[in-house]
């Protein structure tokens, strides 16, 4: 049986906000117990970015879940790269500036992987590449999830939406490194101030001194990336050198791990469709007019449906990348199905 994808067409934000409960009602046709914790996976946008999904939609989602009897909250993880979303304190401050504070959306935002992205658990994966996925420690504890994902282009994987939101967006720092890079971190001695914080915090005792310099011993390094989070000088570096195909496949496997055992619902926003992802801290112009909102209980189907609607623009934005890799691999490992039935509301 083909999974159902609900499509709410529209270009006007106010109209989409007003009709979002209708879409959610078709997607979530049940009521939760008053003890049901339900996490809405969001992306609050990097500082300087203006095209992330506005917090107003999260507020509507929170209200809807409360009416269904759930106890909703928002959740996110810290970034691998240095920036305002690289630690919980600054991340929450930026989130509030972008409208995701509890006073606006009606529910708290939890950062699922600790203060610096160091709080994680290894979750088994029945995939082809990864045996264990390093996810934020709170991720396995969330029984019900509602994904609010922005469909947009991505330089590494062609596009990012639900699969990216529940893979990269649920991975702890070590998991993000595993997806993004073929190599271990290294220390830029020109930037290093020899404070020793990385050495103190390394769980594998993989950081040694050579004279005044600190170096990472590759043979000992486990790739947890904790050193990146604690370095005040931003001297710990990584090589963003993972091939597109492999990274796309790893994302599908991480999504499979993060969603394991959960009741899950997925909403993709085909608005403000930009060439690159919301992690870029700058204003970007859309590459396609707004289309609307799509939703499904199948993460592969909803991403496939979105791609089908804007495939030409995504292909033109990143002609060197095959955007279907994450979908093909996701279907192969049992994450979802690419063939779907579209129902317009």
C-alpha positions as CSV (number, residue, x, y, z in Angstrom):
1,X,0.0,0.0,0.0
2,X,1.3,3.4,-1.0
3,X,1.9,5.8,1.9
4,X,-0.3,8.9,1.9
5,X,1.2,12.4,1.5
6,X,-1.1,15.3,2.3
7,X,-0.6,18.5,0.4
8,X,-1.7,21.9,1.6
9,X,-1.0,24.3,-1.3
10,X,-0.5,28.0,-0.7
11,X,1.9,30.9,-0.9
12,X,0.4,33.2,1.7
13,X,1.9,32.7,5.2
14,X,-1.3,33.8,7.0
15,X,-3.4,31.4,5.0
16,X,-1.0,28.5,5.6
17,X,-0.9,29.2,9.3
18,X,-4.7,29.2,9.4
19,X,-5.0,25.9,7.5
20,X,-2.1,24.1,9.2
21,X,-4.5,22.6,11.9
22,X,-6.5,21.0,9.1
23,X,-3.4,19.4,7.7
24,X,-2.2,18.2,11.1
25,X,-5.7,16.9,11.8
26,X,-5.4,14.6,8.7
27,X,-1.9,13.6,9.7
28,X,-2.6,13.0,13.4
29,X,-6.1,11.5,13.6
30,X,-5.9,10.5,17.2
31,X,-5.7,11.9,20.7
32,X,-2.8,11.4,23.1
33,X,-2.9,10.7,26.7
34,X,-2.1,13.6,29.1
35,X,1.2,11.9,29.9
36,X,2.4,11.7,26.2
37,X,5.5,13.7,25.7
38,X,5.7,14.9,22.1
39,X,8.7,16.6,20.7
40,X,8.5,18.9,17.6
41,X,11.9,18.7,15.8
42,X,12.7,22.2,14.6
43,X,15.6,24.2,13.1
44,X,15.8,27.7,14.5
45,X,18.0,29.0,11.7
46,X,21.6,30.2,12.0
47,X,22.3,33.8,13.0
48,X,21.8,36.0,9.9
49,X,19.6,33.5,8.2
50,X,16.1,34.8,7.4
51,X,14.5,31.9,5.5
52,X,14.1,29.2,8.1
53,X,10.6,28.0,8.9
54,X,9.1,30.8,11.1
55,X,8.4,30.0,14.7
56,X,4.7,30.9,14.2
57,X,4.2,27.5,12.6
58,X,5.7,25.8,15.7
59,X,3.3,27.7,17.8
60,X,0.4,26.3,15.8
61,X,1.9,22.9,16.2
62,X,2.2,23.2,19.9
63,X,-1.4,24.4,20.3
64,X,-2.7,21.5,18.1
65,X,-0.8,18.9,20.2
66,X,-2.1,20.3,23.4
67,X,-5.6,20.1,22.1
68,X,-4.9,16.4,21.3
69,X,-3.8,15.8,24.9
70,X,-0.1,15.8,24.5
71,X,2.6,17.5,26.4
72,X,4.6,19.1,23.6
73,X,8.1,20.7,23.5
74,X,10.5,21.7,20.8
75,X,13.9,20.0,20.4
76,X,17.1,20.5,18.5
77,X,20.9,19.6,18.8
78,X,24.0,21.8,18.7
79,X,26.0,22.2,15.5
80,X,29.4,20.6,14.7
81,X,30.8,23.8,13.3
82,X,31.6,26.9,15.4
83,X,28.8,29.4,15.6
84,X,26.0,30.6,17.9
85,X,24.3,27.3,17.6
86,X,27.4,25.4,18.7
87,X,26.5,25.4,22.4
88,X,23.3,25.3,24.3
89,X,23.4,28.7,26.0
90,X,24.0,30.7,22.8
91,X,21.8,28.4,20.9
92,X,18.8,29.1,23.2
93,X,19.6,32.8,23.0
94,X,19.5,32.8,19.2
95,X,16.3,30.6,19.2
96,X,14.6,33.2,21.4
97,X,15.7,36.0,19.1
98,X,14.2,34.0,16.2
99,X,10.9,33.6,18.0
100,X,11.3,30.1,19.4
101,X,11.2,31.1,23.0
102,X,8.5,29.4,25.2
103,X,6.7,32.7,25.7
104,X,6.0,32.8,22.0
105,X,5.5,29.2,20.9
106,X,3.9,28.0,24.2
107,X,6.4,25.2,24.9
108,X,10.1,24.9,25.9
109,X,12.9,24.2,23.5
110,X,15.2,21.4,24.7
111,X,18.8,21.0,23.3
112,X,19.1,17.2,23.1
113,X,22.9,16.7,23.2
114,X,24.1,18.7,26.3
115,X,25.8,22.0,26.6
116,X,28.4,21.5,23.9
117,X,27.0,18.5,22.0
118,X,28.9,16.1,24.2
119,X,26.0,14.3,25.8
120,X,25.2,11.3,23.5
121,X,24.2,7.7,23.1
122,X,25.2,5.1,20.5
123,X,22.1,3.6,18.9
124,X,22.3,0.4,16.8
125,X,21.5,0.8,13.1
126,X,20.4,-1.9,10.7
127,X,22.1,-0.1,7.8
128,X,24.7,-0.9,5.3
129,X,27.4,1.6,6.4
130,X,26.9,2.5,10.0
131,X,26.7,0.0,12.8
132,X,26.0,2.5,15.6
133,X,24.7,6.1,15.3
134,X,25.9,8.7,17.8
135,X,22.7,10.7,18.7
136,X,21.9,13.2,21.4
137,X,21.2,11.5,24.7
138,X,17.6,12.8,24.9
139,X,16.7,11.5,21.4
140,X,15.9,7.9,22.5
141,X,13.8,9.1,25.4
142,X,11.3,11.0,23.1
143,X,8.3,8.6,22.4
144,X,6.4,10.7,19.9
145,X,7.9,13.1,17.4
146,X,6.5,15.6,15.0
147,X,9.0,16.9,12.4
148,X,8.7,20.4,11.2
149,X,11.3,20.4,8.3
150,X,12.2,23.1,5.8
151,X,12.7,21.7,2.3
152,X,15.7,23.5,0.7
153,X,18.8,22.9,-1.3
154,X,22.0,21.5,0.2
155,X,25.5,21.6,-1.2
156,X,26.4,18.1,0.0
157,X,23.2,16.1,-0.4
158,X,21.3,18.1,-3.0
159,X,18.5,18.9,-0.6
160,X,17.6,18.7,3.0
161,X,14.2,18.1,4.6
162,X,12.8,15.4,6.9
163,X,15.6,12.9,6.5
164,X,18.2,15.6,7.2
165,X,16.2,17.0,10.1
166,X,16.1,13.6,11.8
167,X,19.7,12.6,11.0
168,X,22.0,15.6,11.2
169,X,19.5,17.3,13.4
170,X,19.4,14.4,15.9
171,X,23.1,13.5,15.8
172,X,25.4,14.5,18.6
173,X,28.7,16.1,17.8
174,X,30.4,12.8,17.2
175,X,27.6,11.7,14.9
176,X,27.7,14.9,12.8
177,X,31.4,14.3,12.4
178,X,30.8,10.7,11.3
179,X,28.3,11.9,8.6
180,X,30.4,14.8,7.4
181,X,34.0,13.7,7.5
182,X,36.2,10.8,6.5
183,X,39.0,12.0,8.9
184,X,39.6,12.7,12.6
185,X,39.8,16.3,14.0
186,X,43.2,18.0,14.0
187,X,44.6,21.0,15.9
188,X,45.6,24.2,14.1
189,X,48.8,25.1,16.1
190,X,48.6,28.7,14.7
191,X,45.3,29.2,16.5
192,X,46.0,27.0,19.5
193,X,46.6,28.9,22.8
194,X,47.8,25.8,24.7
195,X,45.1,26.1,27.3
196,X,44.8,22.4,27.6
197,X,41.0,22.2,27.7
198,X,40.8,19.7,24.9
199,X,43.3,17.4,26.6
200,X,41.4,17.6,29.9
201,X,38.1,16.7,28.3
202,X,39.3,14.0,25.9
203,X,37.7,10.6,27.0
204,X,40.2,8.6,24.9
205,X,43.3,10.3,26.2
206,X,44.1,11.0,22.5
207,X,45.5,14.5,22.9
208,X,49.2,14.8,23.6
209,X,51.8,17.7,23.8
210,X,54.8,18.1,21.6
211,X,56.7,21.0,23.0
212,X,54.2,23.8,23.4
213,X,51.9,22.3,20.8
214,X,48.9,20.0,21.4
215,X,48.3,17.3,18.8
216,X,45.6,14.7,18.3
217,X,46.9,11.1,18.1
218,X,44.8,9.6,15.2
219,X,45.3,6.0,16.4
220,X,43.7,6.9,19.8
221,X,41.0,9.3,18.6
222,X,37.5,7.9,18.6
223,X,36.0,10.7,16.6
224,X,33.6,11.9,19.4
225,X,34.4,15.5,18.5
226,X,34.2,16.6,22.1
227,X,37.4,18.6,21.6
228,X,35.7,20.8,19.1
229,X,33.0,21.9,21.6
230,X,35.4,22.9,24.4
231,X,38.2,24.7,22.4
232,X,37.8,28.4,23.3
233,X,40.2,29.4,20.4
234,X,38.4,27.4,17.8
235,X,41.7,25.7,16.9
236,X,40.3,22.2,16.6
237,X,39.4,21.7,12.9
238,X,37.8,19.1,10.7
239,X,38.0,18.3,7.0
240,X,34.6,18.5,5.3
241,X,35.6,15.8,2.9
242,X,32.9,13.2,2.9
243,X,31.7,12.3,-0.6
244,X,28.1,13.3,-1.4
245,X,26.8,9.8,-2.0
246,X,28.3,8.4,1.2
247,X,27.1,11.3,3.3
248,X,23.5,11.0,1.9
249,X,23.5,7.3,2.7
250,X,24.7,8.0,6.2
251,X,22.0,10.5,6.7
252,X,19.3,7.9,5.8
253,X,20.9,5.5,8.3
254,X,21.1,8.1,11.0
255,X,17.4,9.0,10.5
256,X,16.6,5.3,10.8
257,X,18.4,5.1,14.1
258,X,17.0,8.3,15.5
259,X,13.4,7.3,14.7
260,X,13.7,3.8,15.9
261,X,10.8,2.8,18.2
262,X,9.0,6.2,17.9
263,X,5.6,7.2,16.8
264,X,6.4,9.8,14.2
265,X,4.7,12.3,12.0
266,X,6.5,14.5,9.3
267,X,5.7,17.9,8.0
268,X,7.7,19.6,5.2
269,X,7.5,23.3,4.4
270,X,8.0,24.1,0.7
271,X,8.4,27.8,1.4
272,X,11.4,30.1,1.2
273,X,13.1,27.4,-0.9
274,X,16.8,28.4,-1.1
275,X,19.8,27.0,-2.8
276,X,21.6,26.2,0.5
277,X,20.5,25.1,4.0
278,X,19.4,27.3,7.0
279,X,22.8,26.7,8.6
280,X,24.3,29.4,6.4
281,X,24.2,32.6,8.4
282,X,23.2,35.0,5.6
283,X,20.1,36.1,3.7
284,X,19.4,34.0,0.6
285,X,17.0,34.5,-2.3
286,X,14.5,31.7,-3.1
287,X,15.1,29.6,-6.1
288,X,11.4,28.7,-6.5
289,X,8.2,30.3,-5.5
290,X,6.4,29.0,-2.4
291,X,4.5,25.8,-2.9
292,X,2.8,25.0,0.4
293,X,3.1,22.3,3.1
294,X,3.3,18.5,2.7
295,X,2.9,15.9,5.5
296,X,3.0,12.2,5.9
297,X,3.7,9.4,8.3
298,X,6.5,8.2,5.9
299,X,9.7,10.2,6.0
300,X,10.9,9.0,2.6
301,X,7.6,9.6,0.9
302,X,7.2,13.2,2.1
303,X,10.7,14.1,1.0
304,X,10.2,12.4,-2.4
305,X,6.9,14.3,-2.9
306,X,8.6,17.6,-2.2
307,X,11.5,16.8,-4.5
308,X,9.1,15.9,-7.3
309,X,7.5,19.3,-7.1
310,X,10.8,21.3,-7.4
311,X,13.2,18.8,-8.9
312,X,14.3,21.0,-11.8
313,X,15.3,23.9,-9.5
314,X,17.1,21.6,-7.0
315,X,18.9,19.9,-9.9
316,X,20.0,23.2,-11.3
317,X,21.2,24.5,-7.9
318,X,23.5,21.5,-7.4
319,X,24.0,19.7,-10.7
320,X,27.0,17.8,-9.4
321,X,24.9,16.1,-6.7
322,X,22.3,13.4,-7.0
323,X,19.5,14.4,-4.6
324,X,17.8,11.0,-4.9
325,X,20.6,9.1,-3.2
326,X,19.2,9.6,0.4
327,X,15.8,8.5,-0.8
328,X,16.9,5.4,-2.7
329,X,19.1,4.3,0.2
330,X,16.3,5.2,2.7
331,X,13.9,2.9,0.9
332,X,16.5,0.2,0.7
333,X,17.2,0.1,4.4
334,X,13.5,0.2,5.4
335,X,13.2,3.9,6.4
336,X,10.2,4.4,4.1
337,X,8.8,4.2,0.5
338,X,9.4,6.4,-2.5
339,X,6.1,5.6,-4.2
340,X,3.3,7.6,-2.6
341,X,-0.3,8.7,-3.0
342,X,-0.8,12.5,-3.0
343,X,-4.0,14.0,-1.5
344,X,-4.5,17.7,-1.9
345,X,-6.4,19.5,0.8
